[in-house]
C-alpha cells in the first residue's frame, strides 16, 4: 500500500507541524517495536544510541538518512499505543498507533518542529521516504495473514 503524502501546518513564528497517517499492513504488535526499540528503529529510521523506554527516559537518535544526531526525552509513553520523543529542546515526533482489525495498523504521526518553509517541504519528503522504508521493512519480515510475528531484529 503506497504511503500517503503528508500535510503541513504552519504554527506560530518559525514552527510547523507535519502530519502523516500511513496504514501499515501489519498488526500493531509488529509495528510497535519498530517505533520503540533500538533494534526496530535501526532497520528504518535511526541508530538509537540511547533509548530509555519509559516516560521521562533519555533518547539519542542518529538519523540513518542524515548526518545528524538528536537528543532529548521520552515525553509520552503508552505501551503499544503512543511513543513521543522530544529532542533538541523542543522538536517533537509522536507516533500514535491505532489497530485496524487484527492485521493492520494506522500510525498517526506528527513532527512538531521549528524551521523555514523550505525546511518544512524537505521534512515532508524525508518523512515520506522514511515511512515507505518502514512499510518495506515490516512487510519483508512479517508472516502471512495476521502479520503478528515477533518484532523485526
C-alpha positions in Angstrom: 0.0 0.0 0.0 1.6 3.3 -1.0 2.5 5.7 1.8 0.1 8.7 1.7 1.6 12.2 1.3 1.9 14.1 4.4 0.5 17.5 5.2 1.9 20.5 6.9 0.6 23.2 9.1 2.4 26.5 9.9 2.4 27.3 13.6 3.3 30.5 15.3 6.7 32.0 14.5 9.1 29.6 12.9 7.3 26.4 13.9 5.5 23.9 11.7 3.7 20.6 12.2 3.9 17.7 9.8 1.2 15.0 9.7 1.3 11.5 8.2 -1.1 8.7 8.5 0.5 5.6 7.0 -1.8 2.5 7.0 0.6 -0.4 7.5 -0.5 -4.0 6.6 0.8 -5.4 9.9 -0.6 -6.0 13.4 0.3 -3.3 15.9 2.2 -5.9 17.9 4.7 -5.9 15.0 4.6 -2.1 14.4 5.2 -1.0 18.0 8.7 -2.5 18.4 9.7 -0.9 15.0 9.0 2.5 16.5 10.1 2.0 20.1 13.1 -0.3 20.3 16.7 0.3 19.2 16.6 -2.8 17.0 13.4 -1.8 15.3 14.4 1.8 14.8 17.8 0.8 13.3 16.0 -1.0 10.5 14.3 2.1 9.1 14.9 5.3 10.9 17.8 5.8 13.3 20.5 4.3 15.4 19.2 4.7 18.9 22.4 5.3 20.8 20.2 5.8 23.9 16.6 4.8 24.3 15.1 4.5 27.8 11.7 3.1 27.0 9.6 5.0 29.7 8.1 8.4 30.3 11.0 10.8 31.0 13.6 8.4 29.7 16.6 9.7 27.7 16.7 9.3 23.9 19.6 9.9 21.4 18.9 9.2 17.7 21.4 9.3 14.9 19.3 9.5 11.7 20.1 6.9 9.1 19.4 9.2 6.2 21.1 12.3 7.6 24.4 13.0 9.3 22.7 14.3 12.4 22.2 13.2 16.0 19.4 14.5 18.2 19.0 14.0 21.9 16.1 14.5 24.3 13.5 12.8 26.4 10.6 10.4 26.0 7.7 12.8 26.6 4.7 10.4 26.1 4.7 6.6 26.5 1.6 4.4 26.5 2.7 0.9 25.7 1.6 -0.3 22.2 -0.2 2.9 21.6 1.8 6.2 21.9 5.5 7.0 21.8 6.7 10.6 21.7 10.3 11.8 21.6 11.1 15.5 22.3 14.6 16.2 21.0 16.9 19.2 20.6 15.0 21.1 23.3 11.5 21.4 21.7 11.2 19.4 18.5 8.8 16.6 19.0 8.0 13.4 17.0 4.9 11.4 18.0 3.7 8.0 16.9 0.1 7.1 17.8 -0.9 3.6 16.8 -4.5 2.6 16.0 -5.1 -1.1 15.3 -7.4 -1.8 12.4 -8.6 -5.3 12.9 -6.0 -7.9 13.6 -3.7 -7.4 10.7 -3.2 -3.7 10.0 -2.3 -0.6 11.9 -2.8 3.1 11.3 0.0 5.3 12.5 -1.0 8.8 13.2 2.4 10.7 13.1 3.2 14.3 13.9 6.5 16.1 13.8 6.3 19.5 15.6 9.5 21.5 14.9 11.0 24.8 14.1 12.3 25.8 10.7 11.7 27.7 7.4 9.2 26.9 4.7 12.0 25.0 2.8 12.7 23.0 6.0 9.0 22.1 6.1 8.9 21.0 2.5 12.1 19.0 3.0 10.7 17.4 6.1 7.6 16.2 4.3 9.8 14.5 1.7 12.1 13.0 4.2 9.3 11.5 6.4 7.5 10.2 3.4 10.6 8.2 2.4 11.1 7.0 6.0 7.5 5.7 6.2 8.0 3.9 2.8 11.1 2.3 4.2 9.2 1.3 7.4 6.5 -0.4 5.4 9.1 -2.2 3.3 10.9 -3.5 6.4 7.7 -4.6 8.1 6.2 -6.4 5.1 9.5 -8.1 4.3 9.8 -9.6 7.8 6.2 -10.2 8.7 4.5 -13.6 8.1 1.4 -14.1 6.1 -2.2 -13.3 7.3 -2.3 -11.6 10.7 1.3 -10.4 10.5 1.8 -10.5 14.2 5.1 -12.3 14.5 7.9 -11.3 16.8 9.3 -7.9 16.2 12.0 -7.5 13.5 15.6 -7.8 14.7 
